[in-house]
């Protein structure tokens, strides 16, 4: 850049040459626009466009320099942001230069600072609702201050309108996202809000003009572009309840008449319906024939919601549901504020809209009835969660899961608004709404059950904290008993969907308890029930003889043997939700539940663990299940690989025997999965303090990882083992830090020893990788010791043996110079890093031999 330091015409000529070289670069290069951004203050906007015109078609894909920027923004590259930023600076500087040439001093047309604009806005807000002439008078003053040259407008309005009407959905979305927010930069920044409103009005008129005179544009695209312009004007705060410029409001009313808005709300395309909903609040206030008061305008908007919302229920698109619920939340906030300002209103419009329309007509009758489709379930739960967050003024469970913080409760409410929110919560706690949520917990879809469970817990939480009356099902003794009976019945089902429903119902029952002590007592009783169930499952294994004589003599009642995985899942849900803190006997209960999880894991391993008959490893403290497995004989009838070809034929032809085997196998698969997940949650709430208990837990989890083919159980054990390792590495746990090293050695033994190497090549070999991952992820101390040790051993086991490496070194020594130097370096370091021939021969039959 030394040439830029020269003076006079030499400097100008050097800069022009440099700009020309940059403009000659391909349009797809991001560096081209970064360089132009740096050169723009030196060369000026007018000169840059002049130099670009001299380049011809080499610098742009269209005839206009501005159009070439829009074309590049619409591409699917990483340069859209840089191009848009340069375009904003270019148009802003060009506006100043063109106005200066026209003899217009823009400094005389400043709108004032933020404080002055706020004072003016407060004066307008305090005007009487019916005095529309006051607003227009202010708007007239604004119009006199608008300074946009027609010649400057022609440079960008037509190309931008054409880009927004492009037939490609991605390109026009890109242009809208990057360019429409830049319009306020075009006119000089945030201090030029009135000019920005005028620019949006001009663009909206141009969109309408091109749509009327150019018949190659799709009608849906034309409507979308209009609504998108209105939405971005709203995001830039150019549109309020009374727009800041009558020019923009008139342009909106002309481009989007009310019949067109209504038609778009019922359009077959969800994208267009969403665009209409998002811009509805801005469009309503632009019509001359709309009611003068804010509340009446909002009531007109409420009527449009009532007409169009039932048509928009059946849509599964996540963006559509999230954006529509945010728009609904915004409308509820505005309606509540408007009614609070109205002295004659008592909140009846808000309560009627929420209680009668949203809750009764939409949620209970149209969206969440039994057997409804999944799309309606998604919308119904999102809608009631939106209402719940509005009424409770708290971030709900679903919002936290989706990481939505846009509608967090930051505004203070008036006393009458707080009462209205309380009335809405009473309506949510009605028998019909709660019964509908309970029905949705029986859905076929996992996400629906989980979401309904979260909404129900948030509702009960609010009711307990604010001392509201719970629904009859949670108050009446007979209803509670029936609810509990069905919950335990479903939790005992071998079907995972039914067991999940039962577990969530049990957790809801616990949430209805009034105090933490009552919840602890409930959890104690549930733990005792789980322990009984596990013992009953153990007794079923005792009747499985080698000749199956015991199975064929079982009566029908024993075929309905209750299972324990659903109840253990209920324990996990309660532990994850409730923090008992300093409640007496809580630590003892956590230790008891930990031992129950051990018992459940051992029971499942006895039934479904895939181990060799000649497994000669001496069982450790965590492998005592192998002894129980050995007592059942070599051919354990319940150890059936249900995923193998012909597995169904392995079941006995006797129907009773077949049903019992299938029930027990499925029950134990799910039991070990839920027990591992529950163990992780329990240790997260109350870390295991006893070293022996912690060692036993790790050994059981490693046995689960290395002997099961069930992916769900493997990943649950992986997460639980990682949590145990984190406990070992935590502070004040120096006596436990040796355990991850012992567990890693056990895993390394499984992939390297002659007796166990075969297991690391089978379907269950995934568990070894998950086990190493759990241990290495948890090692947060510095410097790390296990990570380099384990990784070096694994890499060493993947290398060829010593004899092959020695032969290769001899071959390399007679090759070219670079290979010879490389071989000398390896020879100097020795071949001790490679495995011995004997160890390699042990693994060779089970691994792909790539070295012979």
Order of alpha helices (4+ residues) and beta strands (2+ residues): alpha-alpha-alpha-alpha-alpha-alpha-alpha-alpha-alpha-alpha-alpha-alpha-alpha-alpha-alpha-alpha-alpha-alpha-alpha-alpha-alpha-alpha-alpha-alpha-alpha-alpha-alpha-alpha-alpha-alpha-alpha-alpha-alpha-alpha-alpha-alpha-alpha-alpha-alpha-alpha-alpha
